[in-house]
Amino acid sequence: MATKEETPHAAGHRDLLDLPEEEHRDLLRQMMLYRRFEEKTAESYQMGKIGGFCHLYIGQEAVAAGGIPQLEERDHIVSAYREHAHALARGMSPETVMAELYGRVDGCSKGKGGSMHLFDRERNFMGGHAIVGAHLPIAAGVGYRIRYREEDSVVLCLFGDSVMNIGSLNESWNMAAKWGLPVVYICENNSYGMGTEIDRVAAVDELVDRACGYDGMHATAVDGMDVMAMREATDEAVRIAREEKRPSFIEARCYRYMGHSMADPAHGTYRPKDEVDEERENDPILSYLERLDDAGIVSQDEYDEMDEEVIDEVEAAAEFADESPKPDPEAVYEDIYSDAFPHGIDRRDGFRDALE
């Protein structure tokens, strides 16, 4: 059976852990960066500078800040389409990420991927995947490569709660548990898959219970609005993956304050306004600030100064993206799988013929 842990995380974990004060300040600043970056992204989208699908992370900052920065450089991350903050947490610059959202050549995917396809091989950030649940087998594949080569690294795979009902999750977890793959699966359970409340479609009361069918899989539920709880739970899961060579599942119970995407920018008609207002009382940034202020680590004045710095950093990233050139139309033929179509047809002629 899976090893399910009963922890105080799901009910709220108020400890600050034994971290240096500077590390707390950095964590707070990182969360503020994610929030301000997404707010600027929403503004730029509404101005027509960003096109296509775009999913904001506002409200879920504690998951990224608590679950990603402590990974080693050799570790891998595989994410879904709500991944802007994941990329920033992994060390990608705001300029590079924003340029990609703008579809410019200085973006991390040369402007060809956009919001849902951020990628950075040097940082082992393996996407950014748009198809719901399709990246879980990829994470298992990376985990198998690590096992096959006997490497000392792990894979962190992040996804939303709607993936819990996708067949690829069962297939991936079965392989990860059976083969002992060093993969940490984090479900960012923000309660809604697009506009559908998870309780309406999940035949279990707690998603963490899904892991009980996979022998050897460590599982825990966490207050995903608490960066310290996320950090502690992820540290343990990463340790298990690296040292014990087995997978883990973390259900991070969080909440997104915006709609599913910029096509649904507010809370939509599927969520009561008072529900959103109530969840905002547990804002992961402000609640963390309150604890740091009580501990004498960060004051309100210091927070305000930090916020001004973050806003300037995000504005500079937007200016960088604005000034970055658009890709040359011929670049559409670069970085594709093959140089030729079947029977020796030149790829460019093939594309043009298809378009005509």
N, C-alpha and C positions, 0 to 999 in steps of 0.2 A: 504494500500500500504506500501511497505517497505520504511524506512526512509533513503533515499540516501543523503549523505552530499557532497556538493561541497567544497573541501578543497584545500589548496595550495600544498598538498603532491604530487599529481601526476605530477605537474610541477616542483617540487623541493622545499624543505623546508630547509632553511639555518640556522634557529635559533639553538642555542646550548641548549636551554631550561634552566631552572633555576636549574641546577644540581651542586653538589659539584665537585671541580676539581678532587678529588680522584675517584669519580664515572666515570668521563670521561676517566681517565687513565685506569680504570679497563675495561670499555667497549671496548676501543681501544685494550687493551691486549687480551681480549677475542676474538675479531675478528681476531687478528693476530694468536692466537692459532688455531682457526678453519682452517685458510689458511695453516699454516705450517703443521698441522696434516694431512690435505688432500694431501698436496704435498708429505709427507712421505708415506702416504697410496698408492699413485700412484707409488712411487719408490718400495715399498715392493711388490706391485702387480706384477710389471714388473720383479721382482726377483723371482717370484713364491712362495712367502711366504703367499700370500693371494689368495684364489681361489674363484670360483663362480662369481656371478654378483656383481659389485661394482660401485656405482654412487657417483661422487664427487660433492662437494658443492661450489667449488671455484668460487667466484663472487657474491654469494648470502649471504655473511656473515652478512650483515646488518639486514636481516630479522630475523635470529636466535638471534642475539645480542640485537635487539630492541624489539623482540616480546616474549621472553621467560624468561629472568632472573628476571623480576619484578613480576612474578607470586608467589603466596603464596605456601608454602609446601603442603597445603591441595588440591591444584588445580591439575588437570590431563592434560597430554599431549598425544595425539594420532597422530602418524605421518606415513608417507609413507616410501619408501625405500631410499630416499636421506636424511638420518637422522643422520649422524655422528655428525654434528655440533649441531643439536637439542639436542642430548644426552649430549654433552659437556656443552651446555648452561644450561641444567637442573641440572648440578652438577656431572654428572658421570665423573670419572677420566679418563685421557687419557690412563693410563695403562689398565684399565678395558675394555675400548672401543677397543683399539688396540689388546688386547689379544683375544677379540671376533672375530675381523677381521681375526686374525691368526688361529682361530678355536681351541683355547686352553682353558683349564679348568678354568683358572682365568678370563675368559671373563664374561660379564654380563649375558650371556645365556649359560654359561658353555661350550662355543665353539660349540654349536649345532645350533646357529642361523646365525652367520656370519653377513655380512655387512647389510643385509636388515631386520634383526630381532633383533635389540637391544631392551632390555627390562630391566626395573628396578622397581619392585613393590614398594620398599621403597620410591622411589622418585616419584611415581605415573606416571612413564614414561611407557605408555601402548603399546609400539611398534611404529615403525618398522613393516610395513605390505607391502608385496611384490605385491599383486594383486591391480591393478590400481582401485582406488575408493572404494575398499572393506572395508576400515577402517572408512568411513564416517558414516555408520550405527552403528559402534562400538562407535564412539564418541557420537552419539545421544543416544545410550543405556546408556552410562555412565552419560550423562546429565539427562536422565530420572530417573536413580537411585538417583541422587542428588536431583531432584525435589520431588520424591516419599518420600525420607527420610527427606526432608526439611533441607538439609545441606547447609552450606554457602561456597560453592566452585564452581569452573567453570571448563570447559573443553576447551582446546586449540587444534584445529585440523588443521594440516598443510598438504597441498597437492599441486600437480603441476597443470598446466593449462589444461592438457589433461583430468583431472577428470571432468572438466566443461561439458563435453559431455557424461558423464556416467550416466546411469539411477539412480544409487544409490544416486547421489547428489540430484536429485529432490525428491526422497523418503525421504531422511534424512532431507533436508531443510523443506519439508512440515510438517513433524512431529515436528521438532524443533520450527517452527513458530506457529503451531497450539497448541502445548502443552506448549509453553513458556519455552523452555529448555535453560539453561545457557551455551551455546556452542558458542565459537568464532571460526569461520572458516577462515583460512588464505590460500588464493591461491597464491603460489609463481609462478607468471606468468613470466617465463623466456623466453617466446615467442615460445618455441619449445616443442612439445610432441614427444619425441625421435627425429626423423629427420623431423617432419612435422611442419611447421610454423602454429601457432594458427589461423592466419587470413584465412588460406585455409580451415579450418574445422569448425570454429565458425560462426554461422549465426547472430552474433551481433558484433558491432564495439568495444564495451567496455564490458568486462566480468562483471564489477560491475553492469551493467544493469540487469543481470540475477536475482538479488535479488528482483527486483521490483514486482515479482509475489508472494511474500511471506509476507503477512500482518504482520507488526510489526518488521520485520528484519532490523536492522540497517546496512547500507552498505556504504563503502567508498573506493576510490582508493588512493593508496599511492605510493610514490617514494620508492620502495623497495631497492634502492641503498643508501638510506639516513637513518642511524641508528636512528637519532633523530625523523624523520618523522614516522618511524616504532614504536618507543617507544611511541610517543604521541598518535598515532592511536590505538595501542593495549591497552594502559592504558584506553582509553575511552571505547573501546569495552569490556574490562574486567569489568569495572565499571558498564556498562549496564547489563552485564550478572549477576553480583553479586547482584546489587541493584534492578534492574528492572526486572530480571528474564526473559530475552528474548535474542534471538540469534543475532549474528552480522556476517557480511561478509566483510573481508578486501581483496581487490585485491592488492597484493604487486607486483608492476611492477619492475622486476629485470632482471638479465641476468647471465647465467652460461658461464664461459670462456672456460670450457672443453667440451668434447662431452657428449652425453647422459650417457654413462657408459665407463668402461675401455675397452669394446669391440670397442669403438669409442673414443679413448683417446684425440684426438685433436678436432678441430671444425668440422671435417667431410666435405663432399662435398656439404652438403645441406645448408651451411652458407657461404656467401662471406667473404673472409679474411678481407677485409676492414671494414665490419660490426663489426667483433670481435675487430679489432684494435680500431675502433671508440668507442665501448662500454668500452674498457679498459681505455679510457681517463676519464671515470666516475667511476673508481675503488672505491668501498665503503670504503676501508681501507685508501687509500692514500688521498681521498677527505676529509675524516674525520680528518686525521692527519693535513692536510692543514688548516682546520678551527681551530683545537686546537692550532696549531703553531701560527696562526694569533692572537689568543686570549691569547697567552702567557701561555698556559697550558702544552703543550708537545712540546719540541723542536725536531729537526731532530736528534741531538745527543742522546737525551733521547729515541727516537724511536729506533735508532740503538741498543742501549744497551738493551732495552726491547726485541727486536727481537732476540738477541743472547740468552737471557734467555729462550725465547719461544722455539727456536730451540733445546736448551739443554733439555728442558722438553719433547719435542716430541721424541728426540733421546732416552731418558731414557725410555719412554713408549714403543718404539720399542724393546729395549733391554729386558724389562720386558716380553713382549709378546714372544720374542724368547726363553726366559728361562722357560716360563710356559710350563708344560707338556701337551701333547696331551691327549684327553679323552680316557679312556679305551674303547675298542670296546664294552664291555658289557653295557656301559652307554647308548647305543642306546635304551635299553629296559626301561630306567628310565624316569620319568616325562611324561609318555604318558597318554592318557585319561583313559584307563581301564587296570586292571590287567589281564583280561582274555578275550578271544574271545568268541563268541557265543558257546553254548553247552559245556562250561567249558574247552575249549582247552587252554592250557597254552600259554601265549602270546609269549614266546620265541620260542616254537615249531612252533607256527603259523607263526611267522616271518620267521623262517628258512625254513619251508615247502614252503612258498611263494617264497623265494629267490631261492630255489632249483628247 
